[in-house]
Amino acid sequence: MRTVIAMIAGVLSGVQPSWALVPDSVVGRGGVTVWTSSATFAPHYLAANRFGKLTAADGAVAELSVESNGLDPKKRWDYSFGADAAAGYRSAASYARYFIAEESWLPNKNRPRAVRLQQLYAEIKWRSLFLSAGMKERGSLLLDDNLSSGDMVHSSNSRPIPQLRIGFLDFVDVPFTRGEMQIEGNVAYGRLADDSWWESHFNLYNGHVATGIWYLYRRIYFRTSPLHRFGVTFGAQCASQFGGTTTYYSHGSVERVQHRGLRFGDFFKVFFPTEAGEEDFRIGNTLGSWDFKASYKFGIGTLGAYFQWPWEDGSGMARRNGWDGLYGVEFHTSGNHNIIKGGAIEYLDLTNQSGPMHWAPGDFPGTTVAGEARGADNYYNNSYYNSYAYFGRTIGNPMVMGPIYNTDGYLQMIGNRLRGVHAAIEGCLGTVWEWRLMAGWRKAYGNGFEPLIPALHSFSAMAEGKWHPAAINGLTLTVQAALDRGKLPSNSFGMAVSAVYAGKIFGR
């Protein structure tokens, strides 16, 4: 009854109540993006960290979205929603496929679907907690998605996964610390909806393909009070693939099929991975990272330094994988229209992987070799599940090239043992122009079990300019030019042009 009275009083007084049936505002966006490239795929920086929207060499896509204002942390109750759909043309890529009846290899062309539902979600919050259902674009909490090469566990590189997510809306004070220590955490269960993608891109010769896979993501971060000049954020992320069915191929024939199935108890067992039987030492494929970031505020902005230490199993969690990780320095200047707004420099090293060998006696019943060697971590790859990708794009850091680029139909990541550097800088020219420059180099030596001889390398760069015409409020015109030089995956030059208009459908 009090809630009803508060709503009526709020309407009469013109003040928004703490729980409103109508959101403060709803924004609609419509846009068109056209791009072209000189190779089979768009250059790295045209495609990376765009939530899987652009990978093909050429395309013309129209996108339409509607989204309410986000959850307001100042309200006790609040809700939000959004939907985003795209339609258009994208060029095809040819993947090798073995046809056992003909005993021959033939090209297998694949083209992204003409119509795509990119986002569809609804969220509700109470105090500092929120619940979200559906597909929503979410990037890294620790890193700047506009400047970084990408988060090691959950970047903005792949399409959003359908999921149910619960957690803290933002950092909240840890009790009895007087605000000096804060905590943030999320847990999400989802179902990967890309079975047809894996099946259509597989070469049907050697390897395996998994379908019906479920996904679990969880993280916990702590940080010191943001009111101080110097602050620290630290914690961990963890992601798992579980359930489903895996089909193994050998020389074009089905070798075996593993039906893992899904039981209600699996949702709890995978949260804290436990013993699962003879084939899986632990239920699911679990990976993650130890994360740390330190920031210092000074007169003209903020300077930060961070690292993410990845792990694929117990050896990596115990830091037996050397100095593998992503290391970066970033800065952001105060103000909204500075010539230089921010920048980042990063170094990625994934060459240790806890050593070159992995031997677990339990994998080979009856063996007389009782010793154990936990190595060949093989980041983002797994013997029972698909690689850590969604619709072929790496869910983690995109410098590790996803299987969508493997035109031989191999579904694992071929270059996860690599070193790379990345740099980005952005700024404004007045109030209507924005610019961004990115450049990077990487060298891949293979993966945890299969070397690349010789090693493959690539240099990538991109220049971007945005114009917000003062005469048309809400319109943004963007031009991007990018190039790749090397064999990850190939030499390529491309350009993209987009026009996006955003305006309020209703609200303040």
N, C-alpha and C positions, 0 to 999 in steps of 0.2 A: 504494500500500500504506500509506503514511504517513497518507493521508486517511482510509482505512478504520479504521486503528488509532485515530486521533484521534477519530473519531465514536464508536467503541465505548467509548473511555475517557471521553469526554464524557458519554455516557449513564450509565455506571456511577458517575461521580463527581457527576452532577447538574449539570454545567457544560455550557452550550451550546457545541458546537464551532464553528469559524469557518465551516464549510460544513455546513448542516443540511438533511436531507431534509424535515423538518417545520418550518414557520414558527413563530416565537415565539408568535404569536397570530393568530386569524382573527376578524374582527368582522362581525357581521351587522346590517343596518339595515332597518327597515320603517317606512313612514310614509304618511300621507294628507295631501294638500293640496287645499283647496277655495277657489275664488276667484270673484268676480263683479265686473263693471265696467259702467259706464253707456254705453260707446261700443263701437265695432267692435273695438278692441284694449284690452288692459290698459294702465294708465298706465305711463309711462316707467320709473319706479323700481321698479315691481313686476316688470318684465320684464328690465331691463338687468342684465348681468353675473350671470346665473343659468344659464349654459351652455345657453341656448336652450330651457329647460324650460317657460317660461311666456310666451306672447305673446297668445294668444286672449283675448277679453273674459271668457269664463266657462269654468269647468272644474272637474272633480273627478278627481284622479289619485292612484292608489296606486303607491308605488315600493318596490322591494325590492333590496337590494344585499348583496354579500359581498366582503370585502376583507381581505387579509392585512396584517400590519404592513409598513410601507414598508422600502425598502432601507436597511440599517444601514451608515453610513459607517465604523464601527469594524471591520467584518468584512472580511476579504479577499475572500471570495465570499459572495454573498447573492442571494436572488430574492424576488419578490413578484408578486401577481396580484390581479385584481379584476373584478367583473361587476356591472352595475347595469341594471335593467329597470323600465319604468313602463308602466302601462295605465290607461285611463280615458276620460273624455269631455272634449272641448274644443270650444267653439263654432266655427262656420264664419264665414268672411268672404267677401264677394262681390267678385270682380275682373272688370273689363270685358274682354270678348273679342270680336274681330271675326270674323264668319262670312262668308267671301267668297261662299259659295253663295247666302246670303240677302241679301248686301250690307247687313248690319245688325249692330249691337252688341247683345249679349245678356249678361246677368249669368252669371258663371262662379264657382260656389261652391266653395270649397276648405276642407277641414277637416284639421287634423293627424291623423296616424294614431292609432288607438286604442291600439296597442301599440308601444312604442319601446324599442330597445336603446340605452341611453345610454352605457354603458361596457363594455368587454370588453378586457382587456389582460393581458400578462405581461411581467415585467422580470427582468433578471439583471445583476449587477454583478461586476466584478473590480477590486480596489483602488479607484481613484477613477473608473473608467470604467463606464458602464452602457449596456445595450441594451434598448430597449422596443419591443414590437410590439402593435398594436391601437389601440383608442380609449380615451384617458384624459383626464380633465379636467385641464387645465394652464392656469394663469393667468399673470400677469405676474411676472417675476423682480424687476423694478425697483420696481414700485408695489404699494401695498396694495389688493388687489382688493375688500376690504370697505369701503374709504373712497374710493377713487379713482373718477373717472368712467370710467376704462378706458384700458388701454394702447393706443398708437397703431397697433401692428402685431399684437400677439397678446394680446387681452384675454380675459376669462372670459365674453364675451357670447354666443358661438355654441356650438353643439354640438361635441364633440371630433371631429376628422377622423381616419379610419383611416390609420395611418402606421407607419413604421419609423423609430425615433429612436435616435441614438447621441450620446454626449457625456460631459462631466464630470458626476458626480453633484452636485458642489458646487464652490465655488471651491477651487483648489489653488495651492500656492506656485509662483511662477515661479522656475526654477533660478537660483542665484547671487544672489538678492535677499534671502536670509535671512528670508523670510516677509514682507518689507515690500511686496511686490507679488504679487497673486494673479490667476489667470485662470479663466474659466468659459466654456464653449461647448457648443452643441448643433447638430446637423444632423438634419433630419427630411424624409423623402420620404413623401408620402401620395397617396391617390386620393380626390377629392371624390365622395361617394356621394349627391349630391342632384340628379342629372339630372332625375328625374321632377318634382321641385319646380319647377325653372325652366320646364320644358315646360308644366306645368299652370297656372302663374301668368302666363305671357306673354300679351300681348293679341293676338298674331298679326297685327299691323297694321304698325307701323313699329319699327325697331330690330333687335336681333339676340339670339340665344340660343345658348349654347355648351354642349356636352355632352362627357362623357369627359375631363374636365379633371384634370390631375395637379397636385400641390401640393408646394412645397419651402419649408422654413423653416430659416434658419440665424441664429445670433447668436454674438457674441463680446463678453465683458465683462472688464474689468480692474478691480481694486479695490485700495486700499491696505490694510494690515493692520487687521483689525477689533479688534485689541487696543488701539488708540489711541483717544483721545477723539474726534479729528476724522478722518473718513474720506471717501474719494471713490470712486465707482463710475462708470465711463464705458465706452462701447463702441457697438455698432451691432447692429441687427436687420435682417433682409432676408427677404422672402417673394416667391415667384414662382408664377404659374399657367402651365402649359404643356401642350402636346399637345391632343388632342381635335378636335372638329368644331364650326364656327360656321355657323349658318344666318341669313342676312340677309333681312329682310322690307321691302317698300315698298308701302304702300297695300293691304295684305292679301295680296300675292303674294310668293312666294319670289323674291328678286332674284338671289341666288347662294349657293352652299354652299362653304365653305372647309374642306377636309380636311387638317389639319396632320399627322395621323398621329403615331406615336411610334416613334422609333428608339432603340436602346440608347445611342448617343452623345449623345442629347438630355439624358440625366441628368447628363452632365458639362458639356455646353455651357451649360445653364441655371444651373449653379452659379456660373460666371463668364460672364455673358451675352456671347455672341459673335455675329458676323454670321450671319444665318440665311437670307437670300434676298431676293427683290424686295419681298415684302409686309411681312415682319417685319424691321426693322433689327436687332433683337436678338431672340433666341429667347425666347418667353414674355413675360408681363407681370410686371415686377419693381417692387417698392416696398419702402420700409424707413424707418428712422429713426436719427438720431444721438441717443444717450441719455447723460444725465449726472445724477448725484445726489451731493450732499454731505450728510453727517450729522455731528452733534455730540452727544456724550453728556455730560450734566450730571447734577446730583444727583437730580432727580426723573424723568428720562426721556431721550428722544432727540428732537432737532429736526432735520428734514431739508428740503432744497430740491432741486428737480429740474426738468429739462425734457426733452422729446422733440421733436426737429426732424424732421418727416416729409419724405420725398422720394418722388417718383413716377417720376423719370427723372434724366438727368444734370444738368439745371438745378437741381433741388432738392438733389442731392448736393453741388453746388458752392455751396450756400447763396445761390442767386439768387432764392429765394422769400421774401425778407425775413425777418420775424420770425414766420412761420408756425410753430406748434407748440403743445404742451401745457406749461404752466408751473404748478408747484405747490409748496406748502409743507405739510408734515405734521409731526405730533408723536405720540409714544407715551410714556405714563407707565410707570414701573417698577411691577411688581406685577401680579397677576391679577384683582383684584376692586375696582379703584378706581372711584369715582363717574364719573370721566372717564378712559377708557383711551387714547383717541386721537382725532385729527381731521385733516382735510385741507381745503385751499382750492385750487382750480385755475382757471386761465384758459386757454381754448382759442381760438386764432385761426388760421383757415385761409382768409383772404380774399385773400392776395397771389397765391399759386399761380404765381409767376414771371411775372406779367403776364397780360393778357387774351387774347393771341394766340399761336397755334402755326402755324408755317409751315415745313415741311420740303420742299424741292424734290423729294426722292426719292419723296414721296407722290404727285406729279403728273408722270409721265413726259412729256417734251416741253415743260414749262413754260419760259418765258423769264425768269422771276423767279428769279434765282440766290440772292438773299438768304435768310437763315434767321432765324426768330424762335422761340425755345423757351419757350413759355409755356402758359397754360391747362392746368396740370398735372392738373387734374380728379381729385383724390385719390380713390382706391378705385374709379374707373371706368376702362374700357378699351374701345378700338374693336374688338378682336378677341375678348375674353374677357368673361365675366360680371363684374359688379361684385364687389369683394372682400368677398363674403358667403358664408355657408354656411347652407343652408335659409332664405335670405332675411334672416338676421341678420348685421350687420356683424361681421367677424372682428376688426377694430380697434376704435377708440373708438366706443361706441354713441350718443354725442351726434350723430354723423353717422347719420341715420336710414336703416336698411336698406331694401331693395326690398320686404320683406314688407309694409310699410306703404303701398305704392303701389297703391291699389285700382283705378287705371286700367290696370294690367297692364304698366306701364313697368318694365323690369328694371334700370335704372341708378339710382344714388343722386341724388336731386333736390336735396339740400341740403348738399353737401360744402363749399361756400363759405360759411362761417359763423363767428360768434363766440359764445362761451358762457362761463358761469361755473358753478362747481359747488362745493358745500360739504357736508361730512359730519362728524359727531361721534358717538362711541359711548362707552358706559360700563356700569357695573354698579351695582346696588343690593343690597348684601349678596352672598351667595354663590349665590343662586338666581334673581336677576333680571338681565337684560341689556336695554339699550335702544340704539337707533340713530336718528338723524335725518339726513335728506338733503334738499337743496334745490338747484335749478339753474335757470338761464335760458339760452336760446339763441335766436339769430336767424339764419336761413338766407337767403342771397341768390340761391340757385340752385346750379348746378354749373359746371364749367369752360367749358361751351359754351352752356348754356341758363339764362337768368336767371329768377328768380321775381319777378314784378311783380304786386302788391307783395310785398316780402319777408315771409316767414313767421316767426313767433316763438312761443315756448312757455315757460311757467313750470311747473316740476314740483317736487313735494315728497313726502316719505314719512316716516311715523313707524312704528317697529317696536319691539315688545316681546317678549322671550323669557322663559319661565319653566321652570326645571329643578326640578321638585318633589323635595324632599328625601326624601319617602317612597317615591319610585319612581326609583331610580338608573338613569340612562340615558335617561329620557324628557325630551323638549323640546317645549314648546308655544309656537308663534309666532303672533303677530297682527300684520298689516301693514295700514296704511291709506295710500293714495296718491292724488294728483290731478294732472291736467294741465290747464292753462288756455292755450289758443292753438290753432295750426293745425299743429303738428308732432307727431302728425298731427291731433289734435282735442281738444276738451274731454272730459275723462273723470275719473270718480271710481271707485275700486275698493278692495276689501278682500280679503285672503287670510288664511286660517287653516290651520295645519298642525300635525300631531302626528307626531313621529318618535321611535322607540325604537331605541336602539343597545345591543348587548350582545355580549360575547365568546362565540363558538361554542365555542372552546377556546383554551387558551394562558394565559400569565401575564397 
